[in-house]
Amino acid sequence: YTTSSPSLENTVDRLIDLCAQEDVKSTNFVLGELADTKPQIIKKLHSAGHEISSHGYAHKLVYDMKPLEFKEDLRISCDKLEQITGEKVLGFRAPSWSLKKDTLSWYYEILEEQGLTYSSSVYPAHTFLYGISGFHQKPHYPVIQNKQTSILEIPQSVVKILGKEIGFAGGFYLRFFPEWFIKYSIKNKNKNNHPVFVYLHPREIEKEQQKIDLKPLENFIHYHGINGCENKLQGIIKEFSKSFIRMDKFTNEMNNI
């Protein structure tokens, strides 16, 4: 999806309705660019009780930016979102999980300077596209260069399949794995006091979207499972409706433990 997609608002409306059916409130990582093109979408989400957090301004990868460039990109995106909601932005998700080990030395420091309290940006395993292998898998305050950051990192949850750690509850993984497996994996993680977040992009429930011409592997990753994704998401929301929580509220709970 681009922020100018004509179907984006209708798709977001459907997601708002899905959550409303079970009285679930979500966290939305929103591009600052959307504040310029479709501010009414942000207003709808906020009015429905959903948290608005930053996804950067125009989906630029963090590891492709210099620290000062990232700092300005984050500042602009937060300012634009805050002008619409009237509330402080507290969280950030890196586009495409675009953190590497060598970005961590300045990444969390910049989030602290911006007044954020949490990040949900690390895929704690290595793939050919992204990920940091060996990264602690539970929500925690990372220690970077012998200093503990004040930013809570909420990594994507992974499970071990055939010796490889892989995501299961969001994006391509949400579309690829069957609903029963996702529910089983969430319950198994929760038994071990490991929270799980479920995520997707609005386009991932849009069956009639105009497809981009991609190479076969990229096409599979981008579009596989879209037809059944909305029903799957609805089933997961219904199953865990009593335990879903916005990330800002989860962060507050972690700080009070």
Number of C-alpha atoms within 10 A of each C-alpha: 16 11 18 12 13 11 15 19 18 13 17 19 14 16 18 20 14 19 19 13 12 15 16 21 19 23 20 23 20 25 26 27 21 20 22 13 12 15 16 14 18 23 16 16 21 18 11 15 16 19 24 29 27 28 25 27 24 16 16 17 15 22 18 12 13 11 17 11 12 22 19 15 20 21 19 17 23 28 16 20 27 18 11 15 18 10 13 15 23 22 28 24 24 20 19 17 21 20 22 17 13 9 16 16 14 15 20 24 17 19 23 15 10 16 14 21 20 28 25 20 21 25 26 23 20 15 13 5 8 16 21 17 16 9 15 17 18 16 20 18 18 18 12 15 9 7 9 12 18 18 22 22 25 25 22 26 26 19 16 9 9 7 7 11 16 19 20 24 28 20 17 22 18 23 26 20 16 15 19 12 13 21 17 11 18 22 16 13 16 12 10 8 10 14 19 22 18 18 18 17 15 18 19 23 23 21 15 10 14 9 11 10 8 11 8 9 8 11 13 13 15 18 18 16 21 20 15 17 23 20 14 21 23 15 16 18 20 16 12 14 16 11 9 17 15 17 22 19 12 16 22 13 10 12 10 7 5
